[in-house]
């Protein structure tokens, strides 16, 4: 799968992302500090990765900044994106299952290399729930998004 990746600086797990995705059989589409000649700031880099997902250029995205919060906020402003800030594997699994998250947000400060592996294991193993209540919630998020767009 082609996965857009974005980071605002080359610290923490940022330099490991591309290699880790390729080891798992994915291809990375880099943005921000991971890309060439792009603005590295978290809002711009995360938006670029999220737009790759929303526009169908990438199947999913991983966005990173120091806390992961800003990257998550920026990605979630793109219509069709459901970004989840995940600091552990259980949260990543739940985000895929219950929220049908398509963008993973990570903290460059708080995510260790070992945690990155666990989070990615859970993220890629997860699938959206088929349960009616879970699907209704995801659909309602889409309706909120449409209403906000006017």
C-alpha positions, -999 to 999 in steps of 0.1 A, spaced: 0 0 0 12 35 -7 12 54 26 18 92 28 41 101 57 48 135 71 69 150 99 79 185 108 114 176 118 139 147 115 139 137 151 127 107 172 110 81 150 107 103 119 139 90 102 127 54 109 92 57 94 101 51 57 124 22 65 98 6 88 70 9 62 92 -5 35 101 -34 57 64 -42 60 59 -41 23 45 -6 19 57 23 -1 61 58 15 51 91 -1 71 116 20 61 151 30 75 179 52 109 173 66 108 138 51 102 151 16 124 172 -8 118 209 -9 85 209 10 76 232 38 83 211 69 59 228 94 35 204 109 3 221 96 15 221 60 32 187 61 2 170 77 -23 186 54 -3 173 24 -3 138 37 -40 139 46 -49 153 11 -31 123 -4 -55 101 14 -86 122 7 -78 124 -30 -70 87 -33 -32 91 -40 -25 71 -8 -44 44 10 -35 58 45 -11 83 60 11 87 91 16 123 103 40 133 131 50 163 151 65 168 185 34 159 204 13 145 175 -15 168 185 -10 195 159 -4 169 131 -37 152 141 -56 185 142 -43 196 108 -50 163 91 -85 162 105 -93 195 88 -92 177 54 -126 163 44 -127 126 44 -99 121 69 -102 105 103 -69 110 120 -62 94 153 -34 103 177 -21 70 190 5 66 218 1 29 221 -10 -2 202 -44 -6 220 -54 29 209 -42 22 173 -63 -10 172 -93 8 185 -89 37 161 -89 14 131 -118 -7 145 -142 17 160 -133 50 142 -123 36 107 -93 59 111 -73 64 79 -45 86 92 -23 77 121 -8 106 141 23 100 162 43 119 187 80 124 178 87 130 215 68 102 231 70 73 206 100 50 210 112 27 182 97 -3 201 64 14 205 64 24 168 66 -12 159 38 -22 182 16 7 170 21 -2 134 15 -39 140 -19 -30 156 -27 -3 130 -21 -26 100 -38 -56 115 -69 -36 123 -99 -34 101 -130 -12 104 -158 -27 125 -189 -40 107 -211 -36 137 -241 -13 131 -234 10 160 -198 15 150 -207 21 114 -234 46 125 -209 66 144 -185 68 115 -214 78 92 -224 105 117 -189 119 116 -192 122 78 -226 140 83 -210 164 108 -183 171 82 -208 177 54 -229 201 77 -197 220 86 -188 224 49 -222 241 44 
